[in-house]
Amino acid sequence: MSMAEEIETKFAVEAFEPVREALVRAGAERLSRRFEENVVLDTPDGDLRHRDVLLRLRRDASARVTLKLPAPAPEGQGLKVRQEIETEVADPDALQAVFFHLGYRPFLRYEKVRETWRLGRTLVCLDQLPFGLYLEIEGPADAIPGVAARLGLAMDAALADTYHALYRRHLAACHLPPADSFVFDADTRLALLADLSAS
């Protein structure tokens, strides 16, 4: 089990290749590239959402349960700070059944392909989502602006929003009705999984 303060920021990007090239030039180490399935749980009346608490089951190469709690944000633009408790789970279906009987139901589902790099004291994640490409930098608050600059990103473009909030903003910009879950269509999902298994 890990319990830590999570400090991160996001940037919308047009393409990953220039970022990968910048990461290589900076001496970053590529750690993994994985398909993620996430289920966010809540009570029917949204008790956790109202308290800014996130309860999530994630499956990629393994399965983990994560609880994210509010934390005071440091000074600095575009940073999101949460207290995070996370542990691996042997049987996520059984744990989801436990949560169900405690009153927690799936509130939203989302998928992404996450490519993770280590650069200095930070993790840099290249996230392909059904509605766009994003880069996430996680690490100490004083390290994030320098890493962003090395990757050609300006902190005044940093986003402190969750992917759920960014998705709803995307839908509004496209004049589409609000929705919570964002998953790849079946053909895209199969193509991504085939690409990942081949790499």
N, C-alpha and C positions, 0 to 999 in steps of 0.2 A: 504494500500500500504506500502511496506517496501523498503527502499533504504539503502544498506549497502555494506561494503567491504567484499567479500567472499574470505576466505583463506582456501585452502584445499590441500590434497594430496591423492594419491591412492596407493594401493598395490595389486598386483596379489596374490591370495591365492589358495591353493589346495582344501581346505574344510572350511566350516563355523563353524563346531562344536567345534574345538579347540579355535576359536576366541570367540564364545559364552561362553564357559567355562571361558576363561580369563576375559571377560566382567563381568560375574557374580561374579567372585572372586574379581574384582576391585570395585564392588558395583555399576555397571552401571544399569540404568533403561531402560527397553525395552519400546519404545514408540509406534511402529506400524510396520506392515508388509503389503505391498501393491503392487499391480500390477500397473505399470506405462505405459502409452502410451504418446509418445512425438512426436511433429512435429516441425521441425526446418524450419523457413521461410527465404527466401532471394529473391533478385531480380534475373531475369534470367541470368544476367551477373556476379552474385556473389558479388555485391557491399558490403554487410555486411561482408562476409568472408574475402574480401580483406582488410577490416578495422579492422579485428579481433573482430567483434561484433556478438553477438548471439541473435536471436529473436526466442523464443520458446513458444509453447503452450503445456502444460502438463495436462494430466488427470489421476487422481488416485481416492481418495475419493472425491475430488473436482476438479476444473479446475483452472489453473493459467496461466497467461502470464508473461514471464520473459524476460528482456533485460539485457544482460551481456556486459560490456564494459571493455576495457583494463585498467589495473592499474599497477603501478610499483611494482615489486616483492620485498619482504623483503629478507635480506640475509638468506640463508638457502637452503639446497638441496631439490629438489623435491617438492617445494611448488608452487601452482598455485594461482594467485591473480586476482580477477576481481571485478569491481564495479557492483553491482546487483540491479536492480529495478524489483520488483515483486508484483503482486496483483492478488487476486482471480477474476474469471470471471464467471458471471452468465450463459452466453450462448457462449461457445467456438466456436460453428459452425458459429454463427453470426459474432463473432470477426474475425474468419479466412476469412469470406467473405469480411469483411471490408479491411483486409490486402490484399486480392486478388485484390480488386479494386484500392488499392494504389500501386500495382505492386509487392507485395510480394507473392511468390508461395512456396508450400512445397518443400524444398530442400532435406530433408531426414527425415525418420521416424525411431524411435527406441523404443524398449520395454525393460523393466527390472522388476524384482521383487526386491523391496528395503525394507530391514528390518532396522529400525532406532533405535539406542540406544543413551542415553545421559550419558556421563561420564565427570564429572567435568564441565569445560567450553567448552567442545567439543561435537559434534554430530558424532557418528560412524555409518556408513551405510554399511550394507552387501548387495552388489548388485549382483544378479544373472542375467547375460546377456546371449544372445544366443551363445556367443563365449567364455565364461569363468566366473569365480568368482572373484570379486574384493571387496576390503575393502576401504572405503573412510573416511577420518577424516577431519572434518571441524571445525575450531575454530581459536582462536588467534595463531599467528605464534609461540609464545613462549610456548604454551601448546601442540602443536601437537607432537613434538619429545618425550615428556614424556609419552603421551598416547600411541604412537606407541611402545615404549619400554615396557610398561605394558602389551601390547598385543603380545609381542614377535616378534615385527617387527623392522627391522633396517632401519634407514632413508636413508642409501645408496642404498636401494632397492625401495625408494619412486618414484612414477611416477607423473609428472606434466602434462601429456598429457590428452587430452579430450578422452572420450570413442570413439568418431569418429576416432581419430588418432590411438587409440589402436586397433580398429577393422581393420583399413587398414593395420596396422603392422601385425596383426594376419593373414589376407588374404595373405600378401606377404610371411610370414613364411611358409604358407601352399601351396605356389605356385598357388594361386588362383587369378583370375583377380580382380582388384580393384572394390569396390562398396561402396556406401554411407550408405544405410539403413540397419539396423539389427533388425529383428523381429523374434520371435519364430515361428516355424512351427505350423500348426493348431493343431496337436495332443498334442504337448508340451504345447501350450497355454491353451487348454482346461483342461489339467491335472493340470497346475499351478493354474488356476482360481478355479478349484474344491477343490484343497488343501487349498487355501486361504479362501474359503467360509466355509470349514469345521473347520478351526483353530480359 
